[in-house]
Amino acid sequence: MPSNSTKLFWALLIFFICTTLFTCLSSSTSFNNKDFIFLGDAYFKNTSIILTQQASACSSSTSTSYSSGVGRAFYKYPIRFLDFSINNVASFSCKFSFRIDPSAPHCAFGDGLAFLITSNPGSVSLSDGFMGMPVSNAQDSFLAVEFDTSFNANLGDINGNHVSVDLNSVLSVASVDSLSRGIDFKSGRKMSVWIEYSHSEKMIRVWLVILDF
């Protein structure tokens, strides 16, 4: 975490999805569409955020073109991560559930989705790739948890189905093969996620549970 206190008035949160994914996210907390700013293909439906539009068909596998979608949902209200009582970064935890489906039957999966805390929401990528994380300005502080469904060797990915933690860079500081733990993000199953940061331990933990058996 950055030491500059101006970096710690972070806006939570960005859910991001790109490239032929139809993804639904929901939270145990009661939200409505007025709590979020939606960009790209993202929209609110019932109690869930849908990040991309569902297509009726995708391009032929022989074609070099492909259907693509990008969606982001920003939580409107800044959350203070600096605990003034101890003049230090506050610990936090959050929980949400999601499901990743191809945008149409037999379509390829895209990059995945990311939970992102950032000091500058306006710095997120405006195009496909990098799961919306800042890439142009090294001064933009962020913490991201990736649920990655693509393999990008140039970014140091371990495979096409993993969980990663990123700190101020799209190059992950830690990655875990989710398939080896029996979790396939491309299965279409609903999953629940807990993300917890303990400042006393300087440690972030991520738990995943499959809800659809």
N, C-alpha and C positions, 0 to 999 in steps of 0.2 A: 504494500500500500504506500502511496506517496506521502511524504511528511508535510507537504505544503497544505495548510488547512483550507486554502481556497479550492483545492482539488477534492475536498471531502464532502462538499455539498452536492452529492451526486444525485442525478435523476434516475430513478428506478422505474421502469425497466424496459428493455427492448426485447421483444420476441421477434426473431427473424427467420425467414425461410426462403429458399430460392431454388429455382429450376425444377419444374414438373413435380412439385409436391403439393398435396392437398392435406393440410395439417390442421388439427383441432387442438386447442389448449384450453384448459379450464383450471380454476383455482378453488380451494376450499373456502376462500373469503368471498363474500358477496360483492361482485363488481357489476357495473353496467357500462354501456357504451360511452357514457359521459365521462368515465374515469380514464379514458384512453384517447390518444391521438393515433389515427390509423393512416398509414402510408402504403402506397402501392396497392396490391390486391387484398390487403387485410381488411376484415370486417368482423363485426360482433353478431353472433346468432345465439339466441336463447341465453345460456350461461357460459358460452365458449367463444374464444377468438379463433376465427378461421383465417389462416395466413395466406392462402392462395386460392384461386378460383378452381373449381373442378371442371375438367374438360371432358367432352364426350368421346374424344379420340385423340391419339397422338400421331406424330409424323411417322412415316415408314422408316424401318430400320436401315433401309438402303439410302435414305436421304441424309445429307449433312446437316439439315436444319432440324430443330426440335422445339417443342413447345416449352415455354419458360414462364415462370411466375416468381414475383418477389413481393413479400409482404412484411410489414413491420408494425408493431403495436407498442407505443410508448405510454407508460404510466404518466399521467399528467403532472402529478404533484411531487416536487422534489422531496427527497428523504434525507435527513441529516445523518451522516455517518461519523461525525465528530462528536464524541461524548465530552461535553464541556466540564462535567463534574470531575473527570480524571484527565482532561486534556489529551485524549487519545482516541484512536479509532474504535468505534463501537462494534461489538460482535453482532451478528445477525443470523437469522435463519428464514427460510421460505419453503413453501411447498406448492406444487402444481402438478397437473397431469396433462399428458399429451398423447396423440396418436398420429402416426405418419403413414399416409397412403400415397400411392402414385396418383397423379392427377387424372388418369384414365387407365382402364385395364391394359396391361402389357406395356405401359410406359416406363421409361427409365426413372430411377430415383435421382434426386438432386443432391445438393450439398448437405442438407440437414437443417438444424435449428440451433439457436444459441440463446441462453439467458445472459443478459449483458447489463452490467452496472458501469456507467460512464460519467465522466466529468463534463462531457460535451456531447449531448445527443445529436447535435447538428453535424458531427464529424463522421457519422456512419457512412459506409459505402453506399452509393446510390445505384449500383449496378449489381449484376450477378457476381457471385464469388465472395470469399472471405466472410461469409455469413453475417454481413452488415457491420463487421468490426472496423474501427478506424485504421486506415493504412497509410494516409498521406501526411499526417502530422504526429511526430514522435512526442509532442508535448501533451497530447490528449491521453489522459489516464483512463484505463478501463480494466475491468475484471470480467472475464467471460467463462461460461461453462458450455462447451460444445457437445451436441449430440449429433455426431458426424456420420453421414451416410455416403460419403465419397472418399476415394483415396487420391490424395494429392501429394506425390512424393516430394515436390519442391517445397511443401510446407511442413515436411517431416512427419506426415501422417503414418500411423503404424498399420492401418488397413482401412477398409471402407465401412467399418461399423465400430465406432469407438467413442468413448467419453474423454474429453480433454479439458484442461484448465489453462486459460491464457491470461497473461498479465502484461498489459501495455504492448502486446505484440501478437500478431497472428500465428507466430511460432509458439506452440504450446510448451508450457513448463512441465506438464505431466499428462500422461495419456494411459488409458486402460482399455484393453480389448474387451468390448462388451459381449462379443460372441462367445468368448471363452467362459463367461459367467452365465451363459444361457439366455442372453438378452439380445434379440435381433430387432433393431429399429425399423427394419423393412418388413416386419411380420404383419403390420397393420393392427397389432394389439395396443390396447390402452395401457399406458404406464404412468406410475406416480413417481415424482421426483422430490427429494428433500435436499436442499443445499444449505450448508451451515458453515459460517466462519467464526472461529474462536480466536479472538485477538490475543488472549493470554498464551495460547499455544502457537500463534502465528500459523494456523492451519485451516485449510478449507476441506470440508468433507462433502461427498456427493453419494446419495443412496438412490437406487432405482428398484422399483418393484413392479412386476407385471400384474395388471389387474384383471385382464381377460385370459382365463384359462380354458 
